[in-house]
Amino acid sequence: MALSLSEVQALSDDRWQPGVYPQWGKGNIMFYELMKKKERAGSSEYARVLLEYAKTRGGPFGAASTFDTSKKAQYNAARFPWGFFWTGATIDIDDEVKISGGPEQIKLVYKKVDSMRESIKAYIGDSLWELYSTQQATYGADTKPLYGIADMMNQSDTSPAFGLINKADLGTSDYGTNIWLAFQDATEYTMDFSTMQVLRRGCRTGNETFNKPNLYVTDEVQKDRFEESLDSGKRHYSDEMAKAGFEHVMVGSSGPLVADDRCPASYVHGFNTKHLYFQVHEDFDFETRLVWMTPTNQPIKTTQLKVVPAFLTDERRAHGRLTKLTTT
């Protein structure tokens, strides 16, 4: 039979470029911010946040006044369900025997584990931006995605409601809006500094700086439009965002405006990250030790990484969005 290799092929080999280069990943500013605040939590049915939604009784009084001594409800709790996410890898005996390639001694199993950890972050990051109901329609009614940003911003009560509280249940704030409802404005706006101030004021929960948004997320086109609307001397950038690799421009001193492909086109979101939390079940964390299993009568090894997170806010009205930025 004919030789399968030429002389040159027999005496040479391909040169390996060190490393592995994913072709599917993209950045996610909200997941980046939430991971900075990640807390490990023990077992519970829900992740719970205690809310104080009303002042105690009081006000001016005089010598003939009679105090109202009736009890007044002031506290309730928002409860956020856990999301269930998994990713897995399988190798067979051919992989174990044949693949140990190149001068870098790239081991397939190590790379698959690395890919699993990055992949599950991408799945969770995508879930943050999708409605819970949409995800269940895609993946199945028995699945448990996150109640994320889309549900937090939703202006309609869902079933179950975000935080298991309907938007009118906690009454109205001093600004006359529902306490348990994110700000939304569907007016058509041109993207510039004054438009961003509409969003900033709409999400305020007080007059102090820390009671206003400190992070804004939009699409690439609107980020560029905002940047172009600023005089060159007023274009400032965040060292942290730059080091993390996120395209952005500062909105005055109030925080960065970051481009994210997951943000719906012509939307801009405002977040007060001081009121966002990310809990991860301690038994189902990103760094949980993996166990490789061999099913009976099969020459394969398989493993799954399971992560159980919950997305929480203690002040829904501290976040909001504009939904009709002009495209011309």
Order of alpha helices (4+ residues) and beta strands (2+ residues): alpha-alpha-beta-beta-beta-beta-alpha-alpha-alpha-alpha-beta-alpha-beta-alpha-alpha-beta-beta-beta-beta-beta-beta-beta
